[in-house]
Amino acid sequence: MKKLLLASTATALMAGAASAEDVKLGILLGFTGPLESTVPDMAKGAELAVKEVNDSGKFSLGTITTSSGDSTCVDAAAATAAAERLVTADGVMGIVGGDCSGVTGAVLQNVARPNGIGMISPSATSPALSTAEDDGLFFRTAPSDARQGEIMADILSEKGIKSVAVTYTNNDYGKGLADSFGAAFAAKGGSVTISAPHEDGKADYSAEVASLAAAGGEMLIVAGYVDQGGKGVIQASLDSGAFSTFYLVDGMYGESLIEAIGEPLNGSFGAVPGTDSPGAAAYEAMASAAGFDGSNAFSKESYDAAALILLSMAAANSTNSKDWTTKVMDLANAPGEPIQPGELGKALDLIAAGTDIDYVGATAVELIGPGESAGAYREYEIKDGKIETVGFR
């Protein structure tokens, strides 16, 4: 790796290289809001990558520190304000985030683009983000819901299910996923009896469930959030007897749902981004050693997002987003020496030697199109009060 130029701090900063003392990385996730039980293990994943790079002693641009902001997942104004603070007050040089699609789009347009700050989201999945104007600054280690909709349709069709009702959280994420699934399911001969939005934060979802029940369907697709309206709709459905089996999308994945509802969830199923790759197993072992659950939704994607930002900075020999964002696609894809979780120090050595790397990471990273994950999914069912993996797609 090229040595930092011996120049004044001001000159170095203008050239895009941080002082050798402090390289700041932002982590913008919904620490409060409808995914608050999922986000801690996402943040710990990103922090784990930062610690690994720092501990290697091979990141020549400086010591990496992190600064966190609360996207709330759903409040675009709050997320924008948090991102502005990360950029203007904290001076971050890249952002892991946002998490939910609507707030991520708002931050991209209102903060990242005007300030020239690169972002890699671990969990924003709206298809609309695939075509958003981003000035080359936005990537995601999560797949688009255009892909998730196809996976859902495949799983349901293979189970012989012909008709379903759909409820979705009333935002970019929910609407995009409901539309994607509806088109994919219809192409396979399936029928959506009703596709109806629900608002998060309500105490009573009996009216929504009554409409869903009146439309009918063999089961209910819940495209919502594990700690918010999606959970409320499931509980109201069970209380009224409207539905007894549910398909759970990625935003509905989490132990907190099982803890809240319990035995009635047995028999429900769904899918969440994931692979059975060696990197996934290695990451879960690393996370366990660090004291958190690496199998939780989007934790692996968060590790990969942070790792890709830092390795891209090393490859560019610059913390300036206009420089490091040009390296992301090359590092994330073949050809090159494969890099697994726990091998970030090795990756830095190879980059310094001018050797190509292929960052495989915890999620078998492959970025396509505008810089988003190609999309592998872990299929699961809830049996005896536990989430059991039944396959990968």
N, C-alpha and C positions, 0 to 999 in steps of 0.2 A: 504493500500500500504506500502511496506517496506520502512523504512527511508533510506536516503542516508547514506552510510558508512562514518564515520568520518575519512577521510583520506586526505592526501595531494591532491592538485588539480591535480598534475601529475598522482598520483595513481588512482584517480577517473576517469580521462580521459582514462587511460589505461584500466580500467575496463568497459569502455563504457558509463559511466554516465557523462553528461556534468556538468560543474560547476553550482551551483544553481543560477547563475546570467544570463546565456545566453544559450538558446538552439536555434540553427539556422536551419531554414527550407528554402530550395531553391524552387523558383517558376520559372520554365523554360518553357516559352510559346512564341509564335510568336507575340511579341508586334509590330513588323513590318512584312510585307509580306502579303500573300493572305488571311489571316484570321484576319487581324488587327482590323476589326470592331467587331469581335466576342470575341477576347481575353480579352479586359478590364473587361468584366463581369465574365469571367472565373477567372481571377486573383483576382477580388473582392470576388468571392465565396470562394477561398482558404483563403484569408485574413480574411473573416468573421468567418471561423472556428477557425483560430488562435486567433482572438479577443475573441471569446466565451470561449475558453479554458483559456486564460490569465485572463479574467474577473472573471472566476469562482474561481480563487485562489486555485484550487485543483490539479494543475499539479506540483508535488513535485520535478520534475527534474530541474526546473528553469523557467525563463521567456522566452517565445518564441519570437524570432524576425525572420523576413523574409528577404531574399535577392533574387532579381529577375535577371533573365538572359533572353536574347532575342534569341530564337531558330531560328527566321526568318521563321519558318515553313518548309522551302525548302532547305536551305543551310546547308548541313551536317557539313562542316568545321566550319562555324560560330557557329552552335549549339554546336559542340564539344568544341570549344574554350570557349564559354559562360559557359558550364557545368564545364569545368576544372577550370575556375575562381571561380565558386560557391564552388567547393570542396576544392581547394588548397588555394585560397586567403581568401574566406569568411568562410570556415570551416563548411559548411552545413552538417547536419546529416541525411538528407533525401531530396528527390526532388519530388515535385508535377510537373509532366511533364514526357517527352515532350508532345507536342500537336500533331503534324503531324507525320505520321508513319515513313517516311524515316529518319528524324532527330532523332526521338526517338530511332530507331534501332541503329543508329550511336553512340548516346550518351550511350546507354546501353553497347555496345561492347567496346567502346573506353575510356569511363570514369567511368561508374558505376561499371562494373565488375573489372577492374584493381584496383579501389580504394575501392571496397567493400561498395558501397553506394546504398541504397534501393531507388527505384523509384515507384511511382504510377501515371500512366498517366490517365488523365481524358478524353482523346479524340483520342489517337492513335488507329486506328481500323484495320490495315492491318492483314489479316489472317496469314501472315508470322511471326508475333510476337508471335503467339500461340506456335510455336515450336522453337523459338529462344533460344539459350543457355543463361541462365540468372543467374545461381548460386543461384537461389531462391530469387533474389533481385528485380524482376520486376513483377508488378501487373498493372491492369487497371480497372477503374470503368466504362469504356466504353465497349460495346460489340464488338466482332470481326465482320468484314464485311462479314464473312461467314454467319452470322445471318442476316445482313442487306440485303444481296443479296436475301435471302429467303423472307424477308418482302416485298421487292420491287416486286418480282415475284408474290407474293400473291395479292398485291394491284392491279397490272396491270391486272392479270388474272380475278379478281373479277369484274373489270370494262369492261371486254370483249375485251381487247386490245390484238391483236394477233401478231403484228409485230412492232418493234421499231428499231430506230438507236441509237447508243451509242457513246458518246464522253467522254473521260476521261483524266484527267490531267496526264501527262506522268511521273508518279513516283510510288512508292510502293503502296501508298494509292489508286490512281486511277486505276492502273492495277489490283490490288487485288480485288477491288470492282467490276470492269467490268467483270472479270473472274467469280467471285462468282455469280453475277447476271445472266450472260449468261448461266451458268450451271443450275441454279434454274429455269430460265424462260423456257429453253428447256425442262426440266423435266415436265413442265406443258403444253407443247405443243406450247409454244411461239417461235417466230423467231426473231433473231437479224440480221438485214439486213447488218449492218456494225458496227464494234467496233474499233474506231479510236482514237489515242491519240491526244492531243493538248498540245502545250507548253504554259506555263504562260508567261506573260510579253510582249505579242505581241500587236501591235497597230491595226492589221487588221487580222480578222479571216474569211475573205470571201472565201479563198481557202479551208479551212477545211469544211466550211459549204456547199460549192459546192459539195464536195465528199460525205458528209452525205446526202444531198438532192438527189444526183444521185442514191444512194442506196435505198432511200425510207424508208417508215415506217410510222405508224400512228402518232407517236410522237417521240420526241427526249429525251433520257435519258442524263442528264448532271451530270457527276460524276467529279465535279471540285470544285473550290473554289469561295466563294461568292464575294470576292473582286478582283478576277483575271480572268484567262482565261475562266472559266465557264460563268461568266457574259458577257465576250466579245463574246463568241460563241452564247449565247442567243440573244444578241443585233444584231449580224450579221444575225442570222436566221430570226429575225423579220424584219430587213431591207430588206432582199431579198425575204421574203415570203416563205422561205424554210420550216419552221415549225412555228406553232402558239401555240402549247401546249407542256409543258416541265415537265418531272419528275425531281424533285430536291432532290438530296441526302443530307446527313447530312452536308457535307461541303458547300452546297449551301443555307443553312438556314440562314436567317438574314434580318432585316428590311432594311439594306443598299441596298439589291438587289431590293426591291420594290421602294425605294427612287430613285434608279438609272434608273429603266426601267418603272415603273408605270403601267398604266392600261393594257397594252398588256400582263402582267403576269396573269391577271384574268383567272381562269380556270386551271392554272397549279397546281400541287400538289406534295406531297412528304411525307417523314417521317424523324423524328429525334429521337434519343434516349429520352425516357421520359415515365413517368407513371402518372396515376391519383390517386396515393397513397396519404394518409393524409400527409406524409412527404414532398411530392412535393408542396402541398398547403402551408404547414407551412414554407417551405424554401422561397417560393416566397413572402410570407408576411414579413419574416425577411429581405429579400433582399430589398423589397420596403421601409421598414423602414430605411434601411441603405443607401438608395438613388441610387440603381441600379436595373437593370432588371434581376430578377432571372429566367425568362422564356427563356432567351437567350440560344442558343445552348451550351451545356457542362458546363454551370455555376454550375448546381447542381452536376455534376460529379466532378467538381473541389473542391467544398465544401466537398464532401464525401472523396475525395482523401486525402485532408489535415487532415480531422478528423480521418481517419483510421490510418494515420501515427502517429499522436499524441497519440491516444488511444493505439496503439500498443506499443509505447515507454513506456507509463504508465504501460501497462500489463507486459512488459519485465523488468520494472524498469531500463531501459537502453536506451541511445540514439544511441548505436552502431547498425548499420544496421544488422549485423549478428545475433543480438538478437531480435530486434523489428520485422524484417521481418518474423520471425517464428510465430508471433502472429496474423498476418493479416487475414489469412483464418479462424481461430477460431472466431475472433471478428466479421467478416463480415457475418457469417452464423449462423443459428440455431444449437443447442438450446441456450437459454439465454434470458435475459430480453430485450425486444425490445427497441432500442434507436432511437428517432426521432431527426430531426434538432431542435436545441434549448435545447437539453438535454445532452450536452456533460459534463456539470458539474455533472449531475446525473450519467452518465457513469463512470466518474472518481471515484465517491463515491463507486459504485458497484465493480469496479475493485479493489479498495483499500480493500474492504471487502471480496474479493475472490469470488465474485458472477459472474457467466457467463453472458455476454451480447451478444445480437444479434444486431449488428449495421445495422439498416434499412435505416436510413438517408434520404436524399432528393430523391434518385433514387430507393428505395426499393432494396437496395444492396443485391445481391446474387452472390458470386464469384464461378465460376466453373472451372474445368480443371486446366490449368496452372495459375489460378488467374486472370480471366477476368470476366466481367459482363455477366450474363446469357442472357441479351438482351431484354428489353421491349422498345417499340417504340410508339411515338405519331404521328398519321397520321393527316395531315393537307391539306387544300386547300387554295388557294388565291382567295378571293372574295371581290369585291368592294375595292380593294387596301389594304386589310388586311389579315393577316394570321389567319385562323379559324381552330381550332381543330375539327376533325370530328370523332375521335375514338382513341383507344389504342390497341396495339397488343403485 
